[in-house]
């Protein structure tokens, strides 16, 4: 009989979609959060923005379909269906995992949607 002496993990990951009218920057993500510069939460917002920015890449429909094992758009999760065909924005997609740190874990397990005339962000909670 074996006795396990270390941690057993149940990791989670979560996908997100970002849309901007031109190229994505960390500052645009931080501005979307609307956390004042003098707020005690500004450091946390800056970390979230860095994680989202560093884990984002331009949206490629064929890669998304392959990642999800889908043959066409109708089989994709709703957050992808909302952005497909919207020519006003450049879209980026990414994912985060809760295995890296507590900041990543918090972001991973959040459910978050934001839309205005210049920025779109959809993120489903982790699974």
C-alpha positions as CSV (number, residue, x, y, z in Angstrom):
1,X,0.0,0.0,0.0
2,X,1.2,3.5,-0.9
3,X,0.8,6.5,1.3
4,X,0.7,9.9,-0.4
5,X,2.8,12.4,1.5
6,X,2.4,15.5,-0.7
7,X,-0.4,17.7,-1.9
8,X,-3.1,16.5,-4.3
9,X,-4.1,19.3,-6.6
10,X,-7.4,20.0,-8.3
11,X,-6.2,22.7,-10.6
12,X,-8.6,25.0,-12.5
13,X,-8.2,27.1,-15.6
14,X,-10.4,29.8,-17.2
15,X,-10.5,31.4,-20.6
16,X,-11.1,35.0,-21.5
17,X,-11.7,37.2,-24.5
18,X,-10.6,40.9,-24.9
19,X,-11.6,43.3,-27.6
20,X,-10.0,46.7,-28.2
21,X,-10.4,49.2,-31.1
22,X,-6.6,49.1,-31.7
23,X,-3.7,47.2,-30.2
24,X,-4.0,45.8,-26.7
25,X,-1.8,47.3,-23.9
26,X,-1.6,46.7,-20.2
27,X,-2.6,50.3,-19.6
28,X,-5.9,49.7,-21.5
29,X,-6.7,46.7,-19.3
30,X,-5.9,48.7,-16.2
31,X,-8.0,51.6,-17.3
32,X,-10.9,49.2,-17.9
33,X,-10.8,48.4,-14.2
34,X,-11.3,52.0,-13.3
35,X,-9.3,51.8,-10.1
36,X,-8.0,55.3,-9.1
37,X,-4.3,55.7,-8.9
38,X,-4.4,56.6,-5.2
39,X,-6.6,53.6,-4.3
40,X,-5.2,50.9,-2.0
41,X,-6.4,48.4,-4.6
42,X,-4.3,49.9,-7.4
43,X,-1.5,47.5,-6.9
44,X,-3.8,44.5,-7.1
45,X,-5.5,46.0,-10.3
46,X,-2.0,46.4,-11.8
47,X,-1.1,42.8,-11.1
48,X,-4.4,41.6,-12.7
49,X,-3.8,43.8,-15.7
50,X,-0.2,42.4,-16.1
51,X,-1.5,38.8,-15.8
52,X,-4.3,39.4,-18.4
53,X,-1.9,41.2,-20.8
54,X,0.9,38.6,-20.5
55,X,-1.5,35.7,-21.1
56,X,-3.3,37.2,-24.2
57,X,-2.7,36.6,-27.8
58,X,-4.6,37.7,-31.0
59,X,-7.7,35.7,-31.6
60,X,-7.5,33.1,-34.3
61,X,-10.8,31.4,-35.0
62,X,-9.3,28.2,-36.5
63,X,-7.1,27.7,-33.4
64,X,-10.1,28.3,-31.1
65,X,-12.2,25.7,-33.0
66,X,-9.3,23.2,-32.7
67,X,-8.8,23.9,-29.0
68,X,-12.4,23.3,-28.2
69,X,-12.7,20.3,-30.6
70,X,-15.4,22.1,-32.6
71,X,-16.2,21.9,-36.3
72,X,-18.0,25.2,-36.5
73,X,-18.8,28.4,-34.6
74,X,-22.1,27.2,-33.3
75,X,-20.4,24.7,-31.0
76,X,-18.2,27.3,-29.3
77,X,-18.9,28.8,-25.8
78,X,-21.2,31.8,-25.8
79,X,-18.4,34.3,-25.0
80,X,-16.8,33.5,-28.4
81,X,-20.1,33.7,-30.3
82,X,-20.6,37.3,-28.9
83,X,-17.4,38.6,-30.6
84,X,-17.3,36.7,-33.9
85,X,-18.2,39.0,-36.8
86,X,-17.6,42.2,-34.8
87,X,-15.2,44.1,-37.1
88,X,-14.9,47.2,-34.9
89,X,-12.5,45.5,-32.5
90,X,-9.2,43.5,-32.6
91,X,-9.8,40.5,-30.4
92,X,-7.4,38.6,-28.1
93,X,-7.9,35.4,-26.2
94,X,-6.2,33.9,-23.3
95,X,-6.4,31.7,-20.2
96,X,-5.2,31.7,-16.7
97,X,-4.6,28.8,-14.3
98,X,-4.9,28.7,-10.5
99,X,-1.7,26.7,-10.1
100,X,0.7,29.7,-10.3
101,X,-0.2,32.0,-7.3
102,X,-3.1,33.2,-5.3
103,X,-3.5,36.3,-7.6
104,X,-3.8,33.9,-10.6
105,X,-6.3,31.8,-8.6
106,X,-8.4,34.8,-7.8
107,X,-8.5,35.9,-11.4
108,X,-9.1,32.3,-12.6
109,X,-12.2,31.9,-10.4
110,X,-13.8,35.3,-11.2
111,X,-16.7,35.6,-13.6
112,X,-16.3,39.0,-15.3
113,X,-17.9,40.8,-18.2
114,X,-17.3,44.4,-19.3
115,X,-18.3,46.3,-22.4
116,X,-18.0,49.9,-23.5
117,X,-17.5,51.6,-26.9
118,X,-13.7,51.0,-26.8
119,X,-13.2,47.8,-24.8
120,X,-14.8,44.4,-24.4
121,X,-13.8,41.8,-21.8
122,X,-15.5,38.4,-21.2
123,X,-14.2,35.9,-18.7
124,X,-15.9,32.8,-17.5
125,X,-15.3,31.5,-14.0
126,X,-12.8,28.6,-13.6
127,X,-13.7,25.0,-13.8
